Amino acid sequence: MRPTRLPLHALLLFALLAIVSLAAPTFAQAQLTQVPGPNSPTTKEQVPLYVPQDDKVIGRVSIPDEKLAVLVQPEGRKWREWRSHTLRLAIGGLAIGMTAVLTVFFLYRGTIRIHAGRSGRLVLRFNWADRFAHWTTAVSFLIMALTGVILTFGRPLLIPLIGHQAFTPLAEYAKSIHNFVSVPFVVGLLMILALWLRDNIPEKADWIWIRTAGGLFSKAGGHHPEAGRFNAGQKMVFWSIVLGGIGMAATGYLMMVPFAVSGIGGMQIMHVIHGLMAAGLIAAVIGHIYIGTIGMEGAFDAMGCGVVDENWAMEHHRRWYQEQLRKGYVEGRQPAE
């Protein structure tokens, strides 16, 4: 029987293993006897995870999505700082600040009453289409504001109260609801833009209303600058909601389709714009809700049932009331000649 001869590649493999086994103890001993230098890390926190070059670390990928080659983006740390601190301060500060201002104003002025009292005659203020557009936009915005606040303040406020296991599904549902409700919000926004645009064009009479603050600080009562269907304050709320809502919708939908039109930096900028607009609109809506409820007698009737008292209309929107009187829209009154 002839002896079996080992192939050449097997002999080379055995030789390589022998060399490694002889050298391993030497390498290990060198590591154990290595003397740390003056700049060597002494704790795990001091061990660098990466060494940035030109403030950016970019790798090489062979897949079509080249943005995945960016391993570290320094602007991301600035965005995270803004998201975790600045945005919370903006939303919380504006909301709490607006509430505090309105509380002080209410203590000073109280509810703005109808100076002449209720007449019992009603004037058509908003029809069903107006109210549908308003409440669709309003309810959608309030739901999005609530879910947005959960996503923004959830970690520092809710996790200590309900724990991670409960907060995780809550955050997921909040995000889904936030995205879904944006559709009726945009529908309502486009409706109020179409229905009320012509009545919210700025005019010369608005400057008088602004200079006198609409008579809001006059405790004598009954003295309000002449206004059409919407006064200057309502026009400011209208344009804030419309322009801010369009900006929030645009940035929100772009964030729903990441990197469709921009890179990482663009996504971060859109998030900043979206958050700041949300903070401003939340503060504006708090003021709007105040005036429409406890701040002014008879104001809620306009959107609650669509009609307002004749004396309320005369005091707050005199020019508009005269137009309604001419058209015969005042209950119990004949059309004015």
Number of C-alpha atoms within 10 A of each C-alpha: 3 4 5 6 6 8 8 8 9 10 10 11 10 10 11 11 10 11 10 10 10 10 10 11 11 10 10 10 10 11 10 8 8 8 9 9 7 7 6 10 12 10 7 7 8 9 10 9 7 9 9 13 8 6 10 14 15 14 12 10 12 7 9 7 8 11 14 12 14 14 12 15 15 11 14 13 11 12 17 12 12 14 17 15 13 16 19 17 14 16 23 17 14 19 20 14 13 17 16 12 11 18 14 11 15 15 9 11 15 14 16 20 17 21 14 12 12 16 11 12 14 20 24 19 22 18 13 11 11 17 18 16 21 19 15 19 25 19 15 22 25 15 17 22 17 14 22 19 17 18 18 19 18 18 17 10 11 16 15 11 12 10 11 13 9 12 19 14 11 16 18 12 13 20 16 11 15 21 16 13 18 21 14 17 26 20 15 23 22 16 19 22 17 11 13 15 14 9 13 19 12 14 13 7 14 20 14 15 19 14 10 13 15 21 17 16 13 14 13 8 15 18 14 18 22 18 23 19 19 19 23 22 14 13 19 15 16 18 15 17 25 18 13 19 23 17 16 24 18 13 19 19 12 18 19 10 10 13 14 10 10 14 11 14 13 15 18 19 14 18 18 18 16 20 23 17 20 24 22 17 23 21 19 18 19 17 18 15 13 16 17 17 14 15 22 17 18 21 22 18 16 18 19 13 14 17 22 24 23 21 23 25 25 19 20 24 19 20 17 18 25 18 16 19 19 14 13 16 18 23 15 11 13 12 14 11 6
